[in-house]
């Protein structure tokens, strides 16, 4: 799966007012902006043409653009975020998406879907049932993806400490290989897949992104990065400290297609 483009939005001036359960303190906005810029440069270094949307002060969580849409095989599915305060973010990004996807479809009530609960793994997609994505939304999404030949497996992540979204604990590494955080060990949904265990204490690093042969990941998790390199994968690591304070992960910061 080759990506050619990405959409990003920098943290807003209201970023510190975003939703969080992390308990890691208030983010430093200048540092968050610098970390975001490093992330964008990494995407460009992977060969992507990056569209930089303006900061949107109306929505403190708006830098986490991945939650607003699911993009797969020329299809754009506009999400319906599970947190009411984020509802307006979808309309805010619709225009940008329509430049590339003229006929997007949308998740309808009572369904809810956050893009962070959607892990595309080649011809298959794992969709998390979480506090933000409900079963009605997941089944709507599965029906949309089926029109593009993609199969879907639902994974219930509710009640797992530290996992806001499915992709807080899983990453696709190409072919039939998944990186899985410890809470997913032995889960039947991943039977038949090759699994790279994320070391205990390095679970945050599970939110990695495979982009054109490179794996982008948070820095500071040396055992996981070493394991990735042992698989022959090239890694690009950078600091995500300020986004982690708002429950954000690396994949959340872009829509890649």
Secondary structure, DSSP 8 states (H G I E B T S, - for coil): ----EEEEE---TTGGGS-----S----HHHHHHHHHHHHHHHHHTT-EEEEE---TT-TTTT-GGGGEEEETTEEEE-B-SSGGGTHHHHHHHHHHHTT-TT-EE--TT--B-GGGEEEETTEEEEEE-SSS-HHHHHHHHHHHHTTT-EEEEEE-TT-TT-SSGGGSEEE-STTEEEE-GGGTT-GGGTTSEEEE--TT-GGGG--EEETTEEEEESS-HHHHHHHHHTT-EEEEE--HHHHTTT--SGGG-EE-
